[in-house]
Amino acid sequence: MQSAALELSINCPKCDQPVPLEGPLERVNCPHCQRDIEIPHDYWKDILKDVREDLKEFAEGEGRNSTIFGQFHTTLLYGKQQPRCGKCKTNFLLSKDLTVAAELTCPKCSQKSSLAPAPAWLRALDPKTLAFVGALVLDQPAGKEAAVSEPVIFLCPKCGGSLSIDGKERMVKCQFCTSQIYLPDDLWLRLHPAKVKERWYAVFA
């Protein structure tokens, strides 16, 4: 059994802004233009196969950066590394049974992470990819990013009324003059900060 660390992003086909991929998702939502992006199964099959093959060249802790032009403009950092705690860098202890989702606990600092078996569609395409640590394996619901914990006050551009914006909808109605207001980009991005790339791990047979 071997494993690889990955940090991965693609450029949105619509707005060309970077969109982090935090695991083998079939669909992500661009945090910049709010477009849903479908990620084909073959994309993941090719990425994971190439990473697995390259592990043969690496010693533990070695890796490389790669830019891939294909279905998407992909930026990929990957290397040979055991799944480890993002806080103290201690290796997680993996069970022999990788077919069941579990919560991993760092043996040194007790930081938590997730273990998820490879989705059925991926196992059918690539039986050697067994599981993922610290990754998302279910689709992100379109446009359902978490809103800020406290409302933001925004002035209606027509009447100047103070509106309490919670970030749930981009089109809001002024309670004073009933105008429909489309929230500007800077406010929307403040309510929905763009995600940054996170490291996750793939475990291979």
N, C-alpha and C positions, 0 to 999 in steps of 0.2 A: 504494500500500500504506500502511495506517495501523495504529496499534496503541493498545491501551488497557491501563492498569494497573488491577488489581482486587484488592481485599481483601474477602472474602465469607464470611459465616457464616449459618447457619440455626439456629432453635431446634428442639431435638429434640422431635418430636411426643409422646413419652412423658413425659420429665422436664422439658421446657421449658428445658433448659440450652443455651448456645450451642455449636454444632459448626462449626468452621472447614471451609470447602470450599476445598481447595488446587488445584483444577482441575476440569475437566468430568467428574467421576466419576459413575458410575451407582449407586454404593452407598458409604456411609461407615458407620463404627461410632462410635456416641456414646461418648466417653471417660468419661462420667459414669455412665450406666446400662447401658452395653454393648449397647444395642439396635442392630441393623442398620437403616439408613435407606435406602430405595430412592429414588433421585433420578430422576424421570421425564425422558425425553428432551425433552419439550415445555418443561420448566422451563428447561433450558439454552438451548434455541432462543430462548425469549422473553427471557431475561436478556441473552444475547449480542446479539440483534437490537436491543434497547433501548439497550444501551451503544453499539453501532456507530452508531445513528442520532444519539445525543446528541453523539458526537464532532464532528459538523458545527458544533456551537455553541461548541466549546472551542478556545482557543489551546493550543499545546504547554505542558504543565504545569498546565493548568486541569482542574478536575473538581468532583465534588460527592458528598455523602453521601446515601444514600437508604434508606428503610425500606419494604419491600414486604410487603403482606399478601395472600397468595394460597395456593398449595399449601403454602408454608411461610412462617413469619415470618422474613423475610430482611433482614439488615443488609448494605449494600453501599456501599463506597467505590470510586469509579472516576474515571478521568480520561484525558485524552489525553497519552500519554507513550511514548517509545520504550523498548523493553526495555533495562534498564540493570543494571549491577552493584550488588548490594545493599550492597557494602562501600564502594566509592569513588564510586559514582553515575556512572561512565563508561558511555556507551552501548555495547551490544554491537554487533558487526558481523555482520549477518545475511546469509547467502548468498541468492542468488536462488531456489535450489531449497529450498522449504519442505516437500517431500513426504517427506523422509528425516530420521529422528531423528539428532541430533548433539549433541556437547558444545561449549558455547560457552566461550571464554576471554576474560576482560576484557583489553583491550589495554593497560591501565595497571597493574593490580595482580595479574593472572593468576588472579583468582577464577573458579571454574567455575560454570556453570549449564547447564540442559538446554534443548534445543529439541526439541519433539515435534510432528509433524503432527497435525492434528485427526483424531480417530477416525473410522472409516468411517461410523458411524451419524450422527455430527454433520455430516459433509460432505454426507450425503444430505439432511438436514433444512435445512442452512444452508451452501450452497457458498461463501459469502463469508467464512466463518471458516476460515482457512488453517492456523494453527499456534499453539502456546503456548510461552512461555518461562518457566522456573522453576515449572512447574505439574506436578501429577500428572494423568495421563490414564488410568491403569489403576486399577481398583477396589482399595481397601484391603481386604485379607483380614479377614473378620469376626473380631474379638477377637484379632488377632495383633499387637498393639502390642509393641514391643521391651521386654523386661524390663530391670530395672536390671542394671548390670554386676556388682555384688557382692550376694550374698544378705543379707537382713535377718533379724535374730533376733527371734522372736515367741514369747511364752509361751503355752502351751496354757491356755485358760481353765478347763479341768477339772482337769488334774493339775499344771499349772505347769511342765511340761517345756519345755526350750528347743528351738524348732523353727527350722530354717533355711529361710526363704521366698525363693524366686527369682522369684516373680511370674508364673510360667507358667500356674498354675491358681488360680482364686479359692477353690475347695473343696479343702482339704488334709486329709490324714490324720495324726493325731498318732502318731509312731513309738513312743511310750511307752504310751499308754492306748488307742490305736486309734480315738479319737473323730474324727468328721468335723467339721471346723471351717470355717466360712464367714468369710473374712477381712473385717474391718470396712472401711467406706468410706475412713476416713482413711489406713489402711495401703495399701489398693488404689490410691488416688490417688497416694500417694507412690511406689509401684512403677510406676505408669502415669500420669505427669503429663499433665494436659490440655494439648492443643496450643493454640498461639496463632495468630491470623491472620497469614499471610505474604502478601507482595505477589507476584503473578504477572501475566503479560502475555498478552493475546490479540492475534494478528496477523490483520488483515482485508484482503481484496482491495479 
